[in-house]
């Protein structure tokens, strides 16, 4: 297999996980939402890379694995997962718009600790 084939398969996995996140949100299965958020997070850098390669820019406006993951993990009090999300967002300039989700997650953690 070539690197391009691997990238395509991994990107297909990302979109499969995205579909599973959406389906489980619809059904109210938060644990399954988080399972697929967790599985899709390592593929976000590839999503960035491939989107820029194919379209010349990163024009994706929603990344549910970050948005929902931050909210749900913060409600669960899972600070380690929030830190993981923060590292991912900080590592990629394209993810700067998602910093607000990390900030809100930390606010939720603080509020729930009071």
DSSP file (Angstrom, degrees, kcal/mol; ACC not computed):
  #  RESIDUE AA STRUCTURE BP1 BP2  ACC     N-H-->O    O-->H-N    N-H-->O    O-->H-N    TCO  KAPPA ALPHA  PHI   PSI    X-CA   Y-CA   Z-CA
    1    1 A X              0   0    0      0, 0.0     2,-0.2     0, 0.0     3,-0.0   0.000 360.0 360.0 360.0 146.9    0.0    0.0    0.0
    2    2 A X     >  -     0   0    0      1,-0.1     4,-2.4     0, 0.0     5,-0.2  -0.495 360.0-111.1 -91.8 165.1    1.1    3.5   -0.7
    3    3 A X  H  > S+     0   0    0      1,-0.2     4,-2.6     2,-0.2     5,-0.2   0.883 120.5  54.3 -60.3 -37.9    1.2    6.4    1.7
    4    4 A X  H  > S+     0   0    0      2,-0.2     4,-2.5     1,-0.2    -1,-0.2   0.901 107.5  49.1 -64.6 -40.9   -1.6    8.0   -0.3
    5    5 A X  H  > S+     0   0    0      2,-0.2     4,-2.6     1,-0.2    -2,-0.2   0.922 111.5  49.7 -63.3 -43.8   -3.8    4.9    0.0
    6    6 A X  H  X S+     0   0    0     -4,-2.4     4,-2.7     1,-0.2    -2,-0.2   0.920 111.0  49.8 -59.6 -43.9   -3.1    4.8    3.8
    7    7 A X  H  X S+     0   0    0     -4,-2.6     4,-2.6     1,-0.2    -2,-0.2   0.912 111.0  49.0 -61.3 -43.5   -4.1    8.5    4.0
    8    8 A X  H  X S+     0   0    0     -4,-2.5     4,-2.4     2,-0.2    -1,-0.2   0.916 112.5  47.6 -63.3 -43.3   -7.3    7.9    2.1
    9    9 A X  H  X S+     0   0    0     -4,-2.6     4,-2.0     2,-0.2    -2,-0.2   0.906 113.0  48.3 -65.5 -40.8   -8.2    4.9    4.3
   10   10 A X  H  X S+     0   0    0     -4,-2.7     4,-2.2     2,-0.2    -2,-0.2   0.887 111.5  49.9 -67.1 -37.7   -7.5    6.9    7.5
   11   11 A X  H  X S+     0   0    0     -4,-2.6     4,-2.3     2,-0.2    -2,-0.2   0.890 108.3  53.1 -66.7 -38.3   -9.5    9.8    6.2
   12   12 A X  H  X S+     0   0    0     -4,-2.4     4,-2.2     1,-0.2    -2,-0.2   0.900 107.9  51.9 -60.7 -40.0  -12.3    7.4    5.4
   13   13 A X  H  X S+     0   0    0     -4,-2.0     4,-3.1     2,-0.2     5,-0.2   0.921 106.5  53.9 -61.2 -44.0  -12.1    6.2    9.0
   14   14 A X  H  X S+     0   0    0     -4,-2.2     4,-2.6     1,-0.2    -2,-0.2   0.943 111.3  44.3 -55.9 -48.6  -12.3    9.8   10.2
   15   15 A X  H  X S+     0   0    0     -4,-2.3     4,-2.1     2,-0.2    -1,-0.2   0.830 111.7  53.4 -69.7 -31.1  -15.5   10.3    8.3
   16   16 A X  H  X S+     0   0    0     -4,-2.2     4,-2.2     2,-0.2    -1,-0.2   0.945 111.2  46.2 -63.7 -47.4  -16.9    7.0    9.5
   17   17 A X  H  X S+     0   0    0     -4,-3.1     4,-2.6     1,-0.2    -2,-0.2   0.894 110.4  54.0 -61.9 -39.8  -16.2    8.0   13.1
   18   18 A X  H  X S+     0   0    0     -4,-2.6     4,-2.4    -5,-0.2    -1,-0.2   0.921 108.6  49.0 -58.9 -44.2  -17.8   11.4   12.4
   19   19 A X  H  X S+     0   0    0     -4,-2.1     4,-2.5     1,-0.2    -1,-0.2   0.895 111.0  49.9 -62.1 -40.6  -20.9    9.6   11.1
   20   20 A X  H  X S+     0   0    0     -4,-2.2     4,-2.4     2,-0.2    -2,-0.2   0.864 108.6  52.7 -68.5 -35.7  -21.0    7.4   14.2
   21   21 A X  H  X S+     0   0    0     -4,-2.6     4,-2.3     2,-0.2    -2,-0.2   0.958 111.6  46.5 -60.3 -50.0  -20.6   10.5   16.5
   22   22 A X  H  X S+     0   0    0     -4,-2.4     4,-2.3     1,-0.2    -2,-0.2   0.914 112.8  49.3 -59.4 -45.5  -23.6   12.0   14.7
   23   23 A X  H  X S+     0   0    0     -4,-2.5     4,-1.4     1,-0.2    -1,-0.2   0.902 113.0  46.5 -62.5 -42.3  -25.7    8.9   14.9
   24   24 A X  H  X>S+     0   0    0     -4,-2.4     5,-2.5     2,-0.2     4,-0.6   0.811 109.3  53.9 -75.2 -29.2  -25.0    8.4   18.6
   25   25 A X  H ><5S+     0   0    0     -4,-2.3     3,-1.1     3,-0.2    -1,-0.2   0.941 107.8  52.0 -62.5 -46.6  -25.7   12.0   19.4
   26   26 A X  H 3<5S+     0   0    0     -4,-2.3    -2,-0.2     1,-0.3    -1,-0.2   0.851 113.9  43.1 -57.3 -36.4  -29.1   11.6   17.7
   27   27 A X  H 3<5S-     0   0    0     -4,-1.4    -1,-0.3    -5,-0.1    -2,-0.2   0.483 112.6-118.0 -91.9  -3.1  -29.7    8.5   19.9
   28   28 A X  T <<5 +     0   0    0     -3,-1.1     2,-1.2    -4,-0.6    -3,-0.2   0.752  63.1 145.2  77.1  24.2  -28.5   10.1   23.1
   29   29 A X     >< +     0   0    0     -5,-2.5     4,-2.2     1,-0.2     3,-0.5  -0.666  17.9 173.3 -97.5  80.5  -25.7    7.6   23.7
   30   30 A X  H  > S+     0   0    0     -2,-1.2     4,-2.5     1,-0.2     5,-0.2   0.844  75.5  55.8 -58.9 -38.1  -23.0    9.9   25.2
   31   31 A X  H  > S+     0   0    0      1,-0.2     4,-1.7     2,-0.2    -1,-0.2   0.894 110.7  45.0 -63.6 -38.0  -20.6    7.1   26.0
   32   32 A X  H  > S+     0   0    0     -3,-0.5     4,-2.3     2,-0.2     5,-0.2   0.861 109.2  56.3 -72.8 -35.5  -20.6    6.0   22.4
   33   33 A X  H  X S+     0   0    0     -4,-2.2     4,-2.3     1,-0.2    -2,-0.2   0.951 110.3  45.5 -57.3 -48.2  -20.2    9.6   21.3
   34   34 A X  H  X S+     0   0    0     -4,-2.5     4,-2.7     1,-0.2    -2,-0.2   0.847 107.7  57.7 -67.2 -33.7  -17.1    9.9   23.4
   35   35 A X  H  X S+     0   0    0     -4,-1.7     4,-1.8     1,-0.2    -1,-0.2   0.948 112.6  39.9 -59.0 -48.3  -15.8    6.5   22.1
   36   36 A X  H  X S+     0   0    0     -4,-2.3     4,-1.8     2,-0.2    -2,-0.2   0.811 112.5  55.7 -75.8 -29.2  -15.9    7.8   18.6
   37   37 A X  H  X S+     0   0    0     -4,-2.3     4,-1.8    -5,-0.2    -1,-0.2   0.956 109.6  47.7 -60.4 -48.6  -14.6   11.2   19.5
   38   38 A X  H  X S+     0   0    0     -4,-2.7     4,-0.6     1,-0.2    -2,-0.2   0.880 112.2  49.0 -60.2 -40.5  -11.6    9.5   21.1
   39   39 A X  H  < S+     0   0    0     -4,-1.8    -1,-0.2     1,-0.2    -2,-0.2   0.819 113.2  46.8 -70.2 -30.9  -11.1    7.3   18.0
   40   40 A X  H >X S+     0   0    0     -4,-1.8     3,-1.6     1,-0.2     4,-0.5   0.750  91.3  80.2 -86.0 -23.0  -11.3   10.2   15.6
   41   41 A X  H >< S+     0   0    0     -4,-1.8     3,-1.6     1,-0.3     4,-0.4   0.878  88.5  54.1 -54.7 -44.0   -9.0   12.7   17.5
   42   42 A X  T 3< S+     0   0    0     -4,-0.6     4,-0.3     1,-0.3    -1,-0.3   0.717 106.6  55.6 -64.5 -15.6   -5.7   11.1   16.2
   43   43 A X  T <> S+     0   0    0     -3,-1.6     4,-2.1    -4,-0.2    -1,-0.3   0.537  81.8  88.0 -91.9  -7.6   -7.0   11.5   12.6
   44   44 A X  H <X S+     0   0    0     -3,-1.6     4,-2.4    -4,-0.5     5,-0.2   0.902  84.4  54.3 -61.5 -42.7   -7.6   15.3   12.9
   45   45 A X  H  > S+     0   0    0     -4,-0.4     4,-2.6     1,-0.2    -1,-0.2   0.907 109.6  48.7 -58.1 -38.6   -4.0   16.2   11.9
   46   46 A X  H  > S+     0   0    0     -4,-0.3     4,-3.1     2,-0.2     5,-0.3   0.899 108.0  54.5 -64.9 -40.1   -4.5   14.1    8.7
   47   47 A X  H  X S+     0   0    0     -4,-2.1     4,-2.2     2,-0.2    -2,-0.2   0.923 110.7  46.3 -57.3 -45.0   -7.9   15.9    8.1
   48   48 A X  H  X S+     0   0    0     -4,-2.4     4,-2.3     2,-0.2     5,-0.2   0.959 114.8  46.4 -61.3 -51.8   -6.1   19.2    8.3
   49   49 A X  H  X S+     0   0    0     -4,-2.6     4,-2.5     1,-0.2    -2,-0.2   0.922 115.7  44.0 -58.9 -48.8   -3.3   18.1    6.0
   50   50 A X  H  X S+     0   0    0     -4,-3.1     4,-2.6     2,-0.2     5,-0.2   0.860 111.8  53.0 -69.8 -35.7   -5.5   16.5    3.4
   51   51 A X  H  X S+     0   0    0     -4,-2.2     4,-2.5    -5,-0.3     6,-0.6   0.925 112.9  44.2 -65.4 -43.5   -8.0   19.3    3.4
   52   52 A X  H  X S+     0   0    0     -4,-2.3     4,-2.2    -5,-0.2    -2,-0.2   0.920 114.6  49.9 -65.6 -43.4   -5.2   21.8    2.7
   53   53 A X  H  < S+     0   0    0     -4,-2.5    -2,-0.2    -5,-0.2    -1,-0.2   0.908 120.0  35.5 -61.5 -42.5   -3.6   19.6    0.1
   54   54 A X  H  < S+     0   0    0     -4,-2.6    -2,-0.2    -5,-0.2    -1,-0.2   0.790 133.9  21.9 -85.1 -28.5   -6.9   19.1   -1.8
   55   55 A X  H  < S-     0   0    0     -4,-2.5    -3,-0.2    -5,-0.2    -2,-0.2   0.426  97.0-117.6-123.8  -1.5   -8.5   22.5   -1.4
   56   56 A X  S  < S+     0   0    0     -4,-2.2     2,-0.3    -5,-0.3    -4,-0.2   0.397  88.9  42.7  81.4  -4.8   -5.7   24.9   -0.7
   57   57 A X  S    S-     0   0    0     -6,-0.6     2,-1.0    -9,-0.0    -2,-0.2  -0.982  85.7-105.5-161.3 164.1   -7.0   25.8    2.8
   58   58 A X        +     0   0    0     -2,-0.3   -10,-0.1     1,-0.1    -6,-0.1  -0.831  46.2 160.1 -97.7  97.8   -8.5   24.4    5.9
   59   59 A X        +     0   0    0     -2,-1.0     2,-0.4    -8,-0.1    -1,-0.1   0.037  22.9 129.2-110.9  25.3  -12.1   25.5    5.5
   60   60 A X        -     0   0    0      1,-0.1     3,-0.1   -12,-0.0    -2,-0.0  -0.668  35.4-171.8 -81.9 134.2  -13.8   23.0    7.9
   61   61 A X        +     0   0    0     -2,-0.4     2,-0.4     1,-0.2    -1,-0.1   0.499  63.7  42.1-108.6  -6.6  -16.0   24.8   10.4
   62   62 A X        +     0   0    0      4,-0.0     2,-0.4     5,-0.0    -1,-0.2  -0.989  45.9 178.3-145.0 134.7  -16.9   22.0   12.8
   63   63 A X    >>  -     0   0    0     -2,-0.4     4,-2.5     1,-0.1     3,-1.6  -0.814  10.3-170.8-131.2  91.2  -15.0   19.2   14.4
   64   64 A X  H 3>>S+     0   0    0     -2,-0.4     4,-2.4     1,-0.3     5,-1.1   0.798  81.4  64.7 -56.6 -31.7  -17.4   17.3   16.6
   65   65 A X  H 345S+     0   0    0      1,-0.2    -1,-0.3     3,-0.2     4,-0.1   0.836 113.6  34.2 -63.9 -28.7  -14.7   15.2   18.2
   66   66 A X  H <>5S+     0   0    0     -3,-1.6     4,-2.6     3,-0.2     5,-0.2   0.900 123.1  44.2 -85.1 -49.4  -13.3   18.4   19.7
   67   67 A X  H  X5S+     0   0    0     -4,-2.5     4,-1.6     2,-0.2    -3,-0.2   0.955 125.2  30.6 -63.9 -53.6  -16.5   20.3   20.3
   68   68 A X  H  X5S+     0   0    0     -4,-2.4     4,-3.2     2,-0.2     5,-0.4   0.893 118.9  55.6 -73.8 -39.8  -18.6   17.5   21.8
   69   69 A X  H  ><S+     0   0    0     -5,-1.1     4,-2.7     1,-0.2     5,-0.4   0.935 107.9  48.8 -57.7 -46.9  -15.6   15.8   23.3
   70   70 A X  H  X S+     0   0    0     -4,-2.6     4,-1.7     1,-0.2    -1,-0.2   0.926 115.7  43.8 -59.4 -45.1  -14.6   18.9   25.2
   71   71 A X  H  X S+     0   0    0     -4,-1.6     4,-2.1    -5,-0.2    -2,-0.2   0.963 118.6  40.7 -66.7 -51.5  -18.2   19.5   26.5
   72   72 A X  H  X S+     0   0    0     -4,-3.2     4,-1.7     1,-0.2    -2,-0.2   0.911 115.6  49.2 -68.6 -42.2  -18.9   15.9   27.5
   73   73 A X  H  <>S+     0   0    0     -4,-2.7     5,-2.9    -5,-0.4     4,-0.5   0.869 110.8  51.9 -65.3 -33.7  -15.5   15.1   29.0
   74   74 A X  H ><5S+     0   0    0     -4,-1.7     3,-1.0    -5,-0.4    -1,-0.2   0.907 107.5  51.6 -68.6 -38.7  -15.7   18.3   31.0
   75   75 A X  H 3<5S+     0   0    0     -4,-2.1    -1,-0.2     1,-0.3    -2,-0.2   0.829 110.0  50.3 -64.4 -29.8  -19.1   17.4   32.3
   76   76 A X  T 3<5S-     0   0    0     -4,-1.7    -1,-0.3    -5,-0.2    -2,-0.2   0.566 115.9-119.3 -81.4  -8.5  -17.6   14.0   33.3
   77   77 A X  T < 5 +     0   0    0     -3,-1.0     2,-1.6    -4,-0.5    -3,-0.2   0.730  59.5 153.9  78.0  21.6  -14.8   15.8   35.1
   78   78 A X     >< +     0   0    0     -5,-2.9     4,-1.4     1,-0.2     3,-0.4  -0.604  10.9 168.6 -89.2  81.7  -12.2   14.2   32.8
   79   79 A X  H  > S+     0   0    0     -2,-1.6     4,-2.5     1,-0.2    -1,-0.2   0.825  71.4  62.1 -64.1 -33.4   -9.4   16.8   32.9
   80   80 A X  H  > S+     0   0    0      1,-0.2     4,-2.0     2,-0.2    -1,-0.2   0.897 104.2  47.8 -61.6 -40.5   -6.9   14.5   31.2
   81   81 A X  H  > S+     0   0    0     -3,-0.4     4,-2.3     2,-0.2    -1,-0.2   0.862 110.3  52.3 -69.0 -34.4   -9.0   14.3   28.1
   82   82 A X  H  X S+     0   0    0     -4,-1.4     4,-2.5     2,-0.2    -2,-0.2   0.909 109.0  50.1 -66.1 -40.9   -9.4   18.1   28.1
   83   83 A X  H  X S+     0   0    0     -4,-2.5     4,-2.5     2,-0.2    -2,-0.2   0.891 108.9  52.4 -62.8 -39.2   -5.6   18.4   28.3
   84   84 A X  H  X S+     0   0    0     -4,-2.0     4,-2.0     2,-0.2    -2,-0.2   0.923 110.6  47.3 -62.3 -44.4   -5.3   16.0   25.4
   85   85 A X  H  X S+     0   0    0     -4,-2.3     4,-2.8     1,-0.2     5,-0.2   0.907 110.3  53.1 -61.5 -42.1   -7.7   18.2   23.3
   86   86 A X  H  X S+     0   0    0     -4,-2.5     4,-2.9     1,-0.2    -2,-0.2   0.911 107.7  50.4 -61.3 -43.4   -5.8   21.3   24.3
   87   87 A X  H  X S+     0   0    0     -4,-2.5     4,-1.5     2,-0.2    -1,-0.2   0.909 111.8  48.7 -61.1 -42.0   -2.5   19.8   23.2
   88   88 A X  H  X S+     0   0    0     -4,-2.0     4,-0.6     2,-0.2     3,-0.2   0.946 114.1  44.7 -62.5 -49.2   -4.1   18.9   19.8
   89   89 A X  H >< S+     0   0    0     -4,-2.8     3,-1.0     1,-0.2     6,-0.3   0.907 113.8  50.0 -63.8 -42.5   -5.6   22.3   19.3
   90   90 A X  H 3< S+     0   0    0     -4,-2.9    -1,-0.2     1,-0.2    -2,-0.2   0.775 105.1  59.2 -67.2 -25.6   -2.3   24.1   20.4
   91   91 A X  H 3< S+     0   0    0     -4,-1.5     2,-0.5    -3,-0.2    -1,-0.2   0.615 104.3  53.2 -79.7 -12.3   -0.3   21.9   18.0
   92   92 A X    X<  -     0   0    0     -3,-1.0     3,-2.2    -4,-0.6    -1,-0.2  -0.943  63.7-157.1-133.4 112.5   -2.2   23.1   14.9
   93   93 A X  G >  S+     0   0    0     -2,-0.5     3,-1.8     1,-0.3     4,-0.2   0.826  94.7  65.4 -53.7 -34.1   -2.7   26.7   14.0
   94   94 A X  G 3  S+     0   0    0      1,-0.3     3,-0.4     2,-0.1    -1,-0.3   0.720  95.6  58.7 -62.9 -20.8   -5.7   25.7   11.9
   95   95 A X  G X   +     0   0    0     -3,-2.2     3,-2.2    -6,-0.3     4,-0.3   0.356  69.4 109.8 -92.6   6.0   -7.5   24.6   15.1
   96   96 A X  G X  S+     0   0    0     -3,-1.8     3,-2.1     1,-0.3     4,-0.3   0.863  71.1  61.3 -50.0 -41.9   -7.2   28.0   16.7
   97   97 A X  G >  S+     0   0    0     -3,-0.4     3,-0.6     1,-0.3    -1,-0.3   0.735  98.2  59.8 -60.3 -18.6  -11.0   28.6   16.4
   98   98 A X  G X> S+     0   0    0     -3,-2.2     4,-1.1     1,-0.2     3,-0.9   0.484  76.6  91.1 -88.2  -2.0  -11.6   25.5   18.6
   99   99 A X  H <> S+     0   0    0     -3,-2.1     4,-2.6    -4,-0.3    -1,-0.2   0.837  77.8  64.5 -60.4 -31.0   -9.7   27.0   21.5
  100  100 A X  H <> S+     0   0    0     -3,-0.6     4,-2.5    -4,-0.3    -1,-0.3   0.854  98.3  53.7 -61.8 -32.9  -13.0   28.4   22.8
  101  101 A X  H <> S+     0   0    0     -3,-0.9     4,-1.9     2,-0.2    -1,-0.2   0.862 109.1  48.4 -69.3 -34.8  -14.3   24.9   23.3
  102  102 A X  H  X S+     0   0    0     -4,-1.1     4,-2.3     2,-0.2    -2,-0.2   0.919 110.9  50.6 -68.7 -44.0  -11.2   24.1   25.4
  103  103 A X  H  X S+     0   0    0     -4,-2.6     4,-2.1     1,-0.2    -2,-0.2   0.923 111.5  47.9 -59.7 -44.9  -11.7   27.3   27.4
  104  104 A X  H  X S+     0   0    0     -4,-2.5     4,-2.6     1,-0.2    -1,-0.2   0.882 108.8  54.6 -63.6 -37.5  -15.4   26.4   28.0
  105  105 A X  H  X S+     0   0    0     -4,-1.9     4,-2.3     2,-0.2    -1,-0.2   0.920 108.7  47.6 -63.1 -42.8  -14.4   22.9   29.0
  106  106 A X  H  X S+     0   0    0     -4,-2.3     4,-2.6     2,-0.2    -1,-0.2   0.881 110.4  53.0 -65.9 -36.5  -12.0   24.2   31.6
  107  107 A X  H  X S+     0   0    0     -4,-2.1     4,-3.1     2,-0.2    -2,-0.2   0.925 108.9  49.7 -61.4 -44.1  -14.8   26.6   32.9
  108  108 A X  H  X S+     0   0    0     -4,-2.6     4,-2.5     2,-0.2    -2,-0.2   0.909 110.5  50.2 -60.0 -42.7  -17.1   23.6   33.2
  109  109 A X  H  X S+     0   0    0     -4,-2.3     4,-1.1     2,-0.2    -2,-0.2   0.930 113.2  45.6 -61.5 -45.3  -14.4   21.7   35.2
  110  110 A X  H  < S+     0   0    0     -4,-2.6     4,-0.4     1,-0.2     3,-0.4   0.927 113.6  49.3 -62.6 -45.3  -13.9   24.7   37.5
  111  111 A X  H >< S+     0   0    0     -4,-3.1     3,-0.9     1,-0.2    -1,-0.2   0.872 110.7  49.5 -64.2 -37.1  -17.7   25.2   37.9
  112  112 A X  H 3< S+     0   0    0     -4,-2.5    -1,-0.2     1,-0.2    -2,-0.2   0.727 105.5  59.1 -76.4 -18.7  -18.3   21.6   38.7
  113  113 A X  T 3<        0   0    0     -4,-1.1    -1,-0.2    -3,-0.4    -2,-0.2   0.536 360.0 360.0 -84.0  -6.2  -15.5   21.6   41.3
  114  114 A X    <         0   0    0     -3,-0.9    -1,-0.2    -4,-0.4    -2,-0.1   0.472 360.0 360.0 -84.3 360.0  -17.0   24.3   43.4
